[in-house]
Amino acid sequence: MGSFLEILCAVLIPPVGVFLRFGCGLEFWLSLLLTFFGFIPGMVYAIWVLTK
């Protein structure tokens, strides 16, 4: 169930989905940066990180 919630958050608000799994690490900051550059790159990165 936690994985479903992370993926759902990654689709709606990408940095939050990454934060739920990794905390305030490199993955979170990279997701936040990509989301600022464009929502789609941030979402794709968040989903990729959470499913790998």
PQR file of N, CA, C, O and H, with PARSE charges and radii, in Angstrom:
ATOM      1  N   MET A   1       0.824  -1.208   0.000 -0.4000 1.5000
ATOM      2  CA  MET A   1       0.000   0.000   0.000 -0.0000 2.0000
ATOM      3  C   MET A   1       0.858   1.257   0.000  0.5500 1.7000
ATOM      4  O   MET A   1       0.490   2.252  -0.624 -0.5500 1.4000
ATOM      5  N   GLY A   2       1.991   1.228   0.686 -0.4000 1.5000
ATOM      6  CA  GLY A   2       2.869   2.389   0.717 -0.0000 2.0000
ATOM      7  C   GLY A   2       3.409   2.720  -0.656  0.5500 1.7000
ATOM      8  O   GLY A   2       3.567   3.890  -1.003 -0.5500 1.4000
ATOM      9  H   GLY A   2       2.290   0.419   1.193  0.4000 1.0000
ATOM     10  N   SER A   3       3.693   1.692  -1.438 -0.4000 1.5000
ATOM     11  CA  SER A   3       4.208   1.908  -2.781 -0.0000 2.0000
ATOM     12  C   SER A   3       3.159   2.596  -3.656  0.5500 1.7000
ATOM     13  O   SER A   3       3.497   3.487  -4.435 -0.5500 1.4000
ATOM     14  H   SER A   3       3.564   0.741  -1.156  0.4000 1.0000
ATOM     15  N   PHE A   4       1.899   2.196  -3.538 -0.4000 1.5000
ATOM     16  CA  PHE A   4       0.817   2.831  -4.304 -0.0000 2.0000
ATOM     17  C   PHE A   4       0.707   4.306  -3.954  0.5500 1.7000
ATOM     18  O   PHE A   4       0.546   5.142  -4.843 -0.5500 1.4000
ATOM     19  H   PHE A   4       1.624   1.471  -2.906  0.4000 1.0000
ATOM     20  N   LEU A   5       0.789   4.632  -2.688 -0.4000 1.5000
ATOM     21  CA  LEU A   5       0.709   6.024  -2.239 -0.0000 2.0000
ATOM     22  C   LEU A   5       1.886   6.841  -2.774  0.5500 1.7000
ATOM     23  O   LEU A   5       1.712   7.988  -3.186 -0.5500 1.4000
ATOM     24  H   LEU A   5       0.919   3.953  -1.965  0.4000 1.0000
ATOM     25  N   GLU A   6       3.087   6.248  -2.768 -0.4000 1.5000
ATOM     26  CA  GLU A   6       4.261   6.954  -3.293 -0.0000 2.0000
ATOM     27  C   GLU A   6       4.112   7.231  -4.784  0.5500 1.7000
ATOM     28  O   GLU A   6       4.421   8.331  -5.241 -0.5500 1.4000
ATOM     29  H   GLU A   6       3.228   5.316  -2.433  0.4000 1.0000
ATOM     30  N   ILE A   7       3.642   6.247  -5.548 -0.4000 1.5000
ATOM     31  CA  ILE A   7       3.467   6.426  -6.989 -0.0000 2.0000
ATOM     32  C   ILE A   7       2.383   7.465  -7.258  0.5500 1.7000
ATOM     33  O   ILE A   7       2.541   8.302  -8.148 -0.5500 1.4000
ATOM     34  H   ILE A   7       3.390   5.353  -5.177  0.4000 1.0000
ATOM     35  N   LEU A   8       1.297   7.425  -6.512 -0.4000 1.5000
ATOM     36  CA  LEU A   8       0.222   8.404  -6.676 -0.0000 2.0000
ATOM     37  C   LEU A   8       0.740   9.814  -6.394  0.5500 1.7000
ATOM     38  O   LEU A   8       0.438  10.744  -7.141 -0.5500 1.4000
ATOM     39  H   LEU A   8       1.168   6.746  -5.790  0.4000 1.0000
ATOM     40  N   CYS A   9       1.503   9.975  -5.340 -0.4000 1.5000
ATOM     41  CA  CYS A   9       2.084  11.285  -5.037 -0.0000 2.0000
ATOM     42  C   CYS A   9       3.080  11.700  -6.110  0.5500 1.7000
ATOM     43  O   CYS A   9       3.183  12.882  -6.435 -0.5500 1.4000
ATOM     44  H   CYS A   9       1.749   9.219  -4.733  0.4000 1.0000
ATOM     45  N   ALA A  10       3.820  10.733  -6.667 -0.4000 1.5000
ATOM     46  CA  ALA A  10       4.792  11.046  -7.716 -0.0000 2.0000
ATOM     47  C   ALA A  10       4.097  11.551  -8.972  0.5500 1.7000
ATOM     48  O   ALA A  10       4.664  12.361  -9.706 -0.5500 1.4000
ATOM     49  H   ALA A  10       3.736   9.772  -6.403  0.4000 1.0000
ATOM     50  N   VAL A  11       2.892  11.092  -9.227 -0.4000 1.5000
ATOM     51  CA  VAL A  11       2.144  11.564 -10.390 -0.0000 2.0000
ATOM     52  C   VAL A  11       1.556  12.942 -10.117  0.5500 1.7000
ATOM     53  O   VAL A  11       1.575  13.806 -10.994 -0.5500 1.4000
ATOM     54  H   VAL A  11       2.432  10.434  -8.631  0.4000 1.0000
ATOM     55  N   LEU A  12       1.042  13.154  -8.934 -0.4000 1.5000
ATOM     56  CA  LEU A  12       0.383  14.427  -8.613 -0.0000 2.0000
ATOM     57  C   LEU A  12       1.385  15.519  -8.220  0.5500 1.7000
ATOM     58  O   LEU A  12       1.320  16.635  -8.735 -0.5500 1.4000
ATOM     59  H   LEU A  12       1.026  12.452  -8.222  0.4000 1.0000
ATOM     60  N   ILE A  13       2.304  15.199  -7.315 -0.4000 1.5000
ATOM     61  CA  ILE A  13       3.308  16.150  -6.825 -0.0000 2.0000
ATOM     62  C   ILE A  13       4.631  15.375  -6.709  0.5500 1.7000
ATOM     63  O   ILE A  13       4.922  14.804  -5.658 -0.5500 1.4000
ATOM     64  H   ILE A  13       2.357  14.293  -6.897  0.4000 1.0000
ATOM     65  N   PRO A  14       5.427  15.355  -7.780 -0.5600 1.5000
ATOM     66  CA  PRO A  14       6.599  14.481  -7.825  0.2800 2.0000
ATOM     67  C   PRO A  14       7.564  14.555  -6.640  0.5500 1.7000
ATOM     68  O   PRO A  14       7.964  13.501  -6.147 -0.5500 1.4000
ATOM     69  N   PRO A  15       7.961  15.727  -6.156 -0.5600 1.5000
ATOM     70  CA  PRO A  15       8.916  15.723  -5.039  0.2800 2.0000
ATOM     71  C   PRO A  15       8.365  15.079  -3.766  0.5500 1.7000
ATOM     72  O   PRO A  15       9.128  14.512  -2.984 -0.5500 1.4000
ATOM     73  N   VAL A  16       7.066  15.158  -3.553 -0.4000 1.5000
ATOM     74  CA  VAL A  16       6.478  14.563  -2.350 -0.0000 2.0000
ATOM     75  C   VAL A  16       6.574  13.042  -2.407  0.5500 1.7000
ATOM     76  O   VAL A  16       6.886  12.399  -1.404 -0.5500 1.4000
ATOM     77  H   VAL A  16       6.446  15.618  -4.188  0.4000 1.0000
ATOM     78  N   GLY A  17       6.307  12.469  -3.573 -0.4000 1.5000
ATOM     79  CA  GLY A  17       6.420  11.014  -3.711 -0.0000 2.0000
ATOM     80  C   GLY A  17       7.830  10.526  -3.442  0.5500 1.7000
ATOM     81  O   GLY A  17       8.021   9.495  -2.797 -0.5500 1.4000
ATOM     82  H   GLY A  17       6.053  12.991  -4.387  0.4000 1.0000
ATOM     83  N   VAL A  18       8.818  11.257  -3.932 -0.4000 1.5000
ATOM     84  CA  VAL A  18      10.219  10.879  -3.703 -0.0000 2.0000
ATOM     85  C   VAL A  18      10.585  11.092  -2.235  0.5500 1.7000
ATOM     86  O   VAL A  18      11.304  10.281  -1.651 -0.5500 1.4000
ATOM     87  H   VAL A  18       8.663  12.094  -4.456  0.4000 1.0000
ATOM     88  N   PHE A  19      10.098  12.168  -1.645 -0.4000 1.5000
ATOM     89  CA  PHE A  19      10.389  12.460  -0.237 -0.0000 2.0000
ATOM     90  C   PHE A  19       9.866  11.362   0.685  0.5500 1.7000
ATOM     91  O   PHE A  19      10.517  11.028   1.676 -0.5500 1.4000
ATOM     92  H   PHE A  19       9.514  12.826  -2.119  0.4000 1.0000
ATOM     93  N   LEU A  20       8.704  10.800   0.374 -0.4000 1.5000
ATOM     94  CA  LEU A  20       8.132   9.752   1.221 -0.0000 2.0000
ATOM     95  C   LEU A  20       9.047   8.530   1.310  0.5500 1.7000
ATOM     96  O   LEU A  20       9.083   7.858   2.341 -0.5500 1.4000
ATOM     97  H   LEU A  20       8.176  11.072  -0.430  0.4000 1.0000
ATOM     98  N   ARG A  21       9.777   8.244   0.247 -0.4000 1.5000
ATOM     99  CA  ARG A  21      10.654   7.076   0.276 -0.0000 2.0000
ATOM    100  C   ARG A  21      12.078   7.412   0.714  0.5500 1.7000
ATOM    101  O   ARG A  21      12.662   6.677   1.511 -0.5500 1.4000
ATOM    102  H   ARG A  21       9.747   8.791  -0.590  0.4000 1.0000
ATOM    103  N   PHE A  22      12.647   8.506   0.211 -0.4000 1.5000
ATOM    104  CA  PHE A  22      14.069   8.767   0.410 -0.0000 2.0000
ATOM    105  C   PHE A  22      14.368   9.881   1.403  0.5500 1.7000
ATOM    106  O   PHE A  22      15.528  10.096   1.754 -0.5500 1.4000
ATOM    107  H   PHE A  22      12.174   9.103  -0.437  0.4000 1.0000
ATOM    108  N   GLY A  23      13.355  10.583   1.855 -0.4000 1.5000
ATOM    109  CA  GLY A  23      13.611  11.704   2.753 -0.0000 2.0000
ATOM    110  C   GLY A  23      14.213  12.868   1.991  0.5500 1.7000
ATOM    111  O   GLY A  23      13.901  13.071   0.817 -0.5500 1.4000
ATOM    112  H   GLY A  23      12.413  10.409   1.570  0.4000 1.0000
ATOM    113  N   CYS A  24      15.065  13.624   2.640 -0.4000 1.5000
ATOM    114  CA  CYS A  24      15.615  14.851   2.060 -0.0000 2.0000
ATOM    115  C   CYS A  24      16.981  14.601   1.421  0.5500 1.7000
ATOM    116  O   CYS A  24      17.912  15.384   1.605 -0.5500 1.4000
ATOM    117  H   CYS A  24      15.318  13.459   3.593  0.4000 1.0000
ATOM    118  N   GLY A  25      17.091  13.510   0.675 -0.4000 1.5000
ATOM    119  CA  GLY A  25      18.366  13.154   0.052 -0.0000 2.0000
ATOM    120  C   GLY A  25      18.510  13.722  -1.347  0.5500 1.7000
ATOM    121  O   GLY A  25      17.733  14.577  -1.775 -0.5500 1.4000
ATOM    122  H   GLY A  25      16.335  12.874   0.526  0.4000 1.0000
ATOM    123  N   LEU A  26      19.512  13.233  -2.045 -0.4000 1.5000
ATOM    124  CA  LEU A  26      19.815  13.693  -3.388 -0.0000 2.0000
ATOM    125  C   LEU A  26      18.644  13.471  -4.343  0.5500 1.7000
ATOM    126  O   LEU A  26      18.360  14.322  -5.187 -0.5500 1.4000
ATOM    127  H   LEU A  26      20.143  12.539  -1.697  0.4000 1.0000
ATOM    128  N   GLU A  27      17.970  12.339  -4.213 -0.4000 1.5000
ATOM    129  CA  GLU A  27      16.841  12.039  -5.102 -0.0000 2.0000
ATOM    130  C   GLU A  27      15.739  13.086  -4.973  0.5500 1.7000
ATOM    131  O   GLU A  27      15.149  13.497  -5.972 -0.5500 1.4000
ATOM    132  H   GLU A  27      18.200  11.648  -3.528  0.4000 1.0000
ATOM    133  N   PHE A  28      15.463  13.515  -3.748 -0.4000 1.5000
ATOM    134  CA  PHE A  28      14.436  14.526  -3.518 -0.0000 2.0000
ATOM    135  C   PHE A  28      14.809  15.850  -4.190  0.5500 1.7000
ATOM    136  O   PHE A  28      13.991  16.449  -4.888 -0.5500 1.4000
ATOM    137  H   PHE A  28      15.942  13.182  -2.937  0.4000 1.0000
ATOM    138  N   TRP A  29      16.045  16.300  -3.977 -0.4000 1.5000
ATOM    139  CA  TRP A  29      16.461  17.588  -4.525 -0.0000 2.0000
ATOM    140  C   TRP A  29      16.502  17.568  -6.047  0.5500 1.7000
ATOM    141  O   TRP A  29      16.158  18.560  -6.690 -0.5500 1.4000
ATOM    142  H   TRP A  29      16.710  15.813  -3.411  0.4000 1.0000
ATOM    143  N   LEU A  30      16.918  16.449  -6.626 -0.4000 1.5000
ATOM    144  CA  LEU A  30      16.922  16.332  -8.077 -0.0000 2.0000
ATOM    145  C   LEU A  30      15.495  16.338  -8.618  0.5500 1.7000
ATOM    146  O   LEU A  30      15.224  16.954  -9.649 -0.5500 1.4000
ATOM    147  H   LEU A  30      17.197  15.643  -6.104  0.4000 1.0000
ATOM    148  N   SER A  31      14.592  15.663  -7.935 -0.4000 1.5000
ATOM    149  CA  SER A  31      13.187  15.668  -8.341 -0.0000 2.0000
ATOM    150  C   SER A  31      12.592  17.066  -8.240  0.5500 1.7000
ATOM    151  O   SER A  31      11.834  17.483  -9.117 -0.5500 1.4000
ATOM    152  H   SER A  31      14.811  15.162  -7.098  0.4000 1.0000
ATOM    153  N   LEU A  32      12.924  17.784  -7.194 -0.4000 1.5000
ATOM    154  CA  LEU A  32      12.433  19.146  -7.017 -0.0000 2.0000
ATOM    155  C   LEU A  32      12.963  20.058  -8.130  0.5500 1.7000
ATOM    156  O   LEU A  32      12.215  20.863  -8.683 -0.5500 1.4000
ATOM    157  H   LEU A  32      13.540  17.446  -6.482  0.4000 1.0000
ATOM    158  N   LEU A  33      14.232  19.933  -8.451 -0.4000 1.5000
ATOM    159  CA  LEU A  33      14.836  20.738  -9.507 -0.0000 2.0000
ATOM    160  C   LEU A  33      14.193  20.435 -10.861  0.5500 1.7000
ATOM    161  O   LEU A  33      13.859  21.354 -11.608 -0.5500 1.4000
ATOM    162  H   LEU A  33      14.840  19.278  -8.002  0.4000 1.0000
ATOM    163  N   LEU A  34      14.019  19.161 -11.177 -0.4000 1.5000
ATOM    164  CA  LEU A  34      13.393  18.797 -12.447 -0.0000 2.0000
ATOM    165  C   LEU A  34      11.941  19.258 -12.510  0.5500 1.7000
ATOM    166  O   LEU A  34      11.460  19.631 -13.580 -0.5500 1.4000
ATOM    167  H   LEU A  34      14.291  18.414 -10.570  0.4000 1.0000
ATOM    168  N   THR A  35      11.241  19.239 -11.391 -0.4000 1.5000
ATOM    169  CA  THR A  35       9.856  19.701 -11.362 -0.0000 2.0000
ATOM    170  C   THR A  35       9.783  21.210 -11.601  0.5500 1.7000
ATOM    171  O   THR A  35       8.845  21.689 -12.238 -0.5500 1.4000
ATOM    172  H   THR A  35      11.631  18.937 -10.521  0.4000 1.0000
ATOM    173  N   PHE A  36      10.761  21.958 -11.097 -0.4000 1.5000
ATOM    174  CA  PHE A  36      10.799  23.392 -11.366 -0.0000 2.0000
ATOM    175  C   PHE A  36      11.032  23.681 -12.845  0.5500 1.7000
ATOM    176  O   PHE A  36      10.477  24.638 -13.385 -0.5500 1.4000
ATOM    177  H   PHE A  36      11.523  21.569 -10.579  0.4000 1.0000
ATOM    178  N   PHE A  37      11.854  22.856 -13.505 -0.4000 1.5000
ATOM    179  CA  PHE A  37      12.109  23.036 -14.933 -0.0000 2.0000
ATOM    180  C   PHE A  37      10.916  22.641 -15.787  0.5500 1.7000
ATOM    181  O   PHE A  37      10.751  23.142 -16.899 -0.5500 1.4000
ATOM    182  H   PHE A  37      12.305  22.079 -13.066  0.4000 1.0000
ATOM    183  N   GLY A  38      10.103  21.766 -15.283 -0.4000 1.5000
ATOM    184  CA  GLY A  38       8.913  21.323 -16.002 -0.0000 2.0000
ATOM    185  C   GLY A  38       8.277  20.178 -15.245  0.5500 1.7000
ATOM    186  O   GLY A  38       8.974  19.315 -14.711 -0.5500 1.4000
ATOM    187  H   GLY A  38      10.236  21.359 -14.379  0.4000 1.0000
ATOM    188  N   PHE A  39       6.975  20.167 -15.199 -0.4000 1.5000
ATOM    189  CA  PHE A  39       6.282  19.159 -14.403 -0.0000 2.0000
ATOM    190  C   PHE A  39       6.543  17.753 -14.934  0.5500 1.7000
ATOM    191  O   PHE A  39       6.748  16.826 -14.150 -0.5500 1.4000
ATOM    192  H   PHE A  39       6.409  20.868 -15.633  0.4000 1.0000
ATOM    193  N   ILE A  40       6.536  17.585 -16.258 -0.4000 1.5000
ATOM    194  CA  ILE A  40       6.690  16.259 -16.854 -0.0000 2.0000
ATOM    195  C   ILE A  40       8.063  15.644 -16.532  0.5500 1.7000
ATOM    196  O   ILE A  40       8.110  14.483 -16.126 -0.5500 1.4000
ATOM    197  H   ILE A  40       6.369  18.338 -16.894  0.4000 1.0000
ATOM    198  N   PRO A  41       9.178  16.368 -16.695 -0.5600 1.5000
ATOM    199  CA  PRO A  41      10.463  15.755 -16.333  0.2800 2.0000
ATOM    200  C   PRO A  41      10.531  15.343 -14.858  0.5500 1.7000
ATOM    201  O   PRO A  41      11.092  14.297 -14.529 -0.5500 1.4000
ATOM    202  N   GLY A  42       9.970  16.154 -13.989 -0.4000 1.5000
ATOM    203  CA  GLY A  42       9.949  15.811 -12.565 -0.0000 2.0000
ATOM    204  C   GLY A  42       9.125  14.577 -12.288  0.5500 1.7000
ATOM    205  O   GLY A  42       9.510  13.732 -11.480 -0.5500 1.4000
ATOM    206  H   GLY A  42       9.514  17.003 -14.257  0.4000 1.0000
ATOM    207  N   MET A  43       7.992  14.471 -12.957 -0.4000 1.5000
ATOM    208  CA  MET A  43       7.123  13.305 -12.765 -0.0000 2.0000
ATOM    209  C   MET A  43       7.781  12.038 -13.297  0.5500 1.7000
ATOM    210  O   MET A  43       7.745  10.994 -12.646 -0.5500 1.4000
ATOM    211  H   MET A  43       7.680  15.157 -13.614  0.4000 1.0000
ATOM    212  N   VAL A  44       8.377  12.129 -14.472 -0.4000 1.5000
ATOM    213  CA  VAL A  44       9.040  10.957 -15.057 -0.0000 2.0000
ATOM    214  C   VAL A  44      10.188  10.492 -14.165  0.5500 1.7000
ATOM    215  O   VAL A  44      10.340   9.295 -13.922 -0.5500 1.4000
ATOM    216  H   VAL A  44       8.406  12.977 -15.001  0.4000 1.0000
ATOM    217  N   TYR A  45      10.986  11.424 -13.682 -0.4000 1.5000
ATOM    218  CA  TYR A  45      12.101  11.068 -12.803 -0.0000 2.0000
ATOM    219  C   TYR A  45      11.586  10.434 -11.509  0.5500 1.7000
ATOM    220  O   TYR A  45      12.125   9.422 -11.062 -0.5500 1.4000
ATOM    221  H   TYR A  45      10.862  12.397 -13.879  0.4000 1.0000
ATOM    222  N   ALA A  46      10.565  11.009 -10.915 -0.4000 1.5000
ATOM    223  CA  ALA A  46      10.033  10.487  -9.648 -0.0000 2.0000
ATOM    224  C   ALA A  46       9.513   9.068  -9.827  0.5500 1.7000
ATOM    225  O   ALA A  46       9.785   8.202  -8.995 -0.5500 1.4000
ATOM    226  H   ALA A  46      10.127  11.831 -11.278  0.4000 1.0000
ATOM    227  N   ILE A  47       8.783   8.823 -10.881 -0.4000 1.5000
ATOM    228  CA  ILE A  47       8.257   7.475 -11.117 -0.0000 2.0000
ATOM    229  C   ILE A  47       9.404   6.503 -11.376  0.5500 1.7000
ATOM    230  O   ILE A  47       9.386   5.376 -10.882 -0.5500 1.4000
ATOM    231  H   ILE A  47       8.561   9.526 -11.556  0.4000 1.0000
ATOM    232  N   TRP A  48      10.400   6.934 -12.147 -0.4000 1.5000
ATOM    233  CA  TRP A  48      11.538   6.084 -12.449 -0.0000 2.0000
ATOM    234  C   TRP A  48      12.298   5.710 -11.170  0.5500 1.7000
ATOM    235  O   TRP A  48      12.657   4.549 -10.973 -0.5500 1.4000
ATOM    236  H   TRP A  48      10.415   7.850 -12.548  0.4000 1.0000
ATOM    237  N   VAL A  49      12.538   6.700 -10.306 -0.4000 1.5000
ATOM    238  CA  VAL A  49      13.283   6.444  -9.073 -0.0000 2.0000
ATOM    239  C   VAL A  49      12.499   5.511  -8.142  0.5500 1.7000
ATOM    240  O   VAL A  49      13.081   4.636  -7.500 -0.5500 1.4000
ATOM    241  H   VAL A  49      12.247   7.643 -10.466  0.4000 1.0000
ATOM    242  N   LEU A  50      11.195   5.700  -8.073 -0.4000 1.5000
ATOM    243  CA  LEU A  50      10.402   4.887  -7.158 -0.0000 2.0000
ATOM    244  C   LEU A  50      10.202   3.457  -7.655  0.5500 1.7000
ATOM    245  O   LEU A  50       9.971   2.552  -6.853 -0.5500 1.4000
ATOM    246  H   LEU A  50      10.722   6.410  -8.594  0.4000 1.0000
ATOM    247  N   THR A  51      10.286   3.245  -8.957 -0.4000 1.5000
ATOM    248  CA  THR A  51      10.057   1.887  -9.464 -0.0000 2.0000
ATOM    249  C   THR A  51      11.337   1.115  -9.733  0.5500 1.7000
ATOM    250  O   THR A  51      11.275  -0.087  -9.993 -0.5500 1.4000
ATOM    251  H   THR A  51      10.474   3.980  -9.609  0.4000 1.0000
ATOM    252  N   LYS A  52      12.500   1.764  -9.681 -0.4000 1.5000
ATOM    253  CA  LYS A  52      13.732   1.016  -9.970 -0.0000 2.0000
ATOM    254  C   LYS A  52      14.177   0.199  -8.792  0.5500 1.7000
ATOM    255  O   LYS A  52      15.196  -0.489  -8.867 -0.5500 1.4000
ATOM    256  H   LYS A  52      12.550   2.740  -9.470  0.4000 1.0000
TER
END
